[in-house]
């Protein structure tokens, strides 16, 4: 079986067949392969012999061995190697087709040359550079193309969907770095011409020829069906009104007056255009309706044959008309109440289409139920609001009409709604979406006139920027567009239901179309110290500067060139923070408010931590007390170690009997003579009778008793108490600390001075060398006599006697008073 294939190749392309080893089977190798190239037609025909019906074909570039074609198909299409579904033959021997890419060529060349192809064809161009010549690029129609290297000296480009060529064709240029090497010209042709004939033939044939071939067209048509009308002449307006205009024109050909035609009028006004069609026999005039008053229009007219319409005729010269004015449309009116009895009526400016002429003013009227009359007020055209005042509890109705030279518009009326302060109605938070507000509400049965959506900057005063939109009663949702909102401004958005009565507020929101960073930092930031705690307090930025909902505050400690976050307060109502555990130092705090867009610049406060008055007072008291306590401990330790030196009784070698008795002294005399003796007047214990030593001679005992009684009587009349407990101190020598005329305890005995002296001398002898000082009422007598005598210590004395009441038995004597300090000094536990 023989097969053949026709392949489109590039001129100068080396084609080579290789031997493959994809598989070895029992099928015989195809034989007798003969390639037949046609370089001018850029085709290659192949023939071979084989008994198989399925073949593989591969074509390579000779030098680089790049695959050009690799296909598998049934004969007679593109097949070279015989195989079936189960086995393969060996590849046929290589067959080489010589091309133009040979070293012996002395000049550079490009293929193809002077090719003529139809418009839209795809073509490949090949540049063969002469030996030792460099290559830069290939340019098609002045544009550098991406070239593919086919061999050592050959480069190619492929161009798809070629456009029509110019009068001289399309140039393809191959260049080196320094000069143009070679080039080619290709022509892409398309057929377009126009034929005329003085005599119309209903049947005709068109024959066209060019280098690509010949084409023939045959057609048949009636003369009346192929009419191209001339342009209408003398277009003019015979009548122009506010809403309509009548145009007329004429024809230069008399036969057009009976021709069924269709005419098209195009109107242009303000960047808007419209097209209107009219039909009739020999049209010469039409009426343009639904025009806008006081508007400039430009009109053009063209016509065509109605039966067997072929194409539109020529267009007339543009004609300009200007419609007349008419009364304006009623303005869009709304009332905004800023208090219970004051508000403003607003209306929107009328557009050019609605004003129907230049406006020269507005008329505002108001009426109430009680006054059944209207009071008009004229305002200039630049005014779009007017204040209203409610003098009583009844609602008033406000009417607004626009005026232009053509007259006054129909009035728009609105009844004042009830005033609703923000604090009197639950207000929801509203967040914008892409700079807009998406609103929805529950339908209301009383909204016979629909709804009004109102949005106004929150907290505005005076002439606020009020905007509103009326919504049909069939809708319960609305989107406030971003072009009517300002980013960072808080708006109060309200929905009202319209009826025959006053509008009724249904729902209210507050929100931002787009939140921004606050433009103002927190206000009145202060820091106060309490001990080691610093209390920070502040106020939020002003509402107009917040530019978003304040979500909270951040507190920072400024540390050198950076800020350390110490608190994030997510509740915007909390506007204070306590910083604890600070040492004495200088601190700087920064507080920032933040919205969903970020933080403000922040406010800063400095504070120097100092010891406050309470701490200073505490330290001022505690430190001295602590110091004194430590000193007392040290002194006590020293005293304990030296206690033997502090508790010895002072020796008295002799007793001075001239000063053996104690006598009470009047209070005045005592104060003058013993100024160094302190009296505890605040003590709850009974006051002690005061005594001094009186010299008593022999045989003066009766006098002593008499004097003592007198002293006691005088003491009773004083502020001192009548009964005391007196401690007794043992006598000391005249050379001791308490000797001579010093103080001696009260010891009046019935035995007389001689016995008393002997008794004391025995005591002194028993004491031995114990001559140290012993405090009064704090020492103990060692001898039995002294112990019996000491039983009278602390004994009460009679008001009328200066002697101690000595108990009759030594068993009834009171025990001496011992304190912890006394035990400590005496070494007792």
Beta strands, then each sheet from edge to edge (+ up, - down):
strand 1: 2-3
strand 2: 6-8
strand 3: 15-16
strand 4: 31-38
strand 5: 43-49
strand 6: 54-61
strand 7: 67-74
strand 8: 81-83
strand 9: 109-111
strand 10: 115-118
strand 11: 123-128
strand 12: 137-140
strand 13: 143-145
strand 14: 148-149
strand 15: 154-159
strand 16: 170-175
strand 17: 180-189
strand 18: 203-210
strand 19: 213-220
strand 20: 233-240
strand 21: 245-250
strand 22: 260-269
strand 23: 272-281
strand 24: 285-288
strand 25: 296-305
strand 26: 319-322
strand 27: 333-337
strand 28: 342-347
strand 29: 359-368
strand 30: 375-379
strand 31: 385-389
strand 32: 396-404
strand 33: 407-408
strand 34: 412-415
strand 35: 428-431
strand 36: 437-440
strand 37: 451-457
strand 38: 466-471
strand 39: 477-480
strand 40: 490-497
strand 41: 504-512
strand 42: 523-530
strand 43: 533-539
strand 44: 552-559
strand 45: 562-569
strand 46: 576-579
strand 47: 586-595
strand 48: 598-599
strand 49: 603-608
strand 50: 661-664
strand 51: 691-694
sheet 1: 1+ 5- 2+
sheet 2: 1+ 5- 4+
sheet 3: 3+ 6- 7+
sheet 4: 3+ 6- 8+
sheet 5: 9+ 11- 15+ 14-
sheet 6: 10+ 17+ 16- 12+ 13-
sheet 7: 18+ 19-
sheet 8: 20+ 21- 24+
sheet 9: 23+ 22- 25+ 26-
sheet 10: 27+ 28- 31+
sheet 11: 30+ 29- 32+ 33-
sheet 12: 30+ 29- 32+ 34-
sheet 13: 35+ 41+ 40- 37+ 38-
sheet 14: 36+ 39-
sheet 15: 42+ 43- 46+
sheet 16: 45+ 44- 47+ 48-
sheet 17: 45+ 44- 47+ 49-
sheet 18: 50+ 51-
end
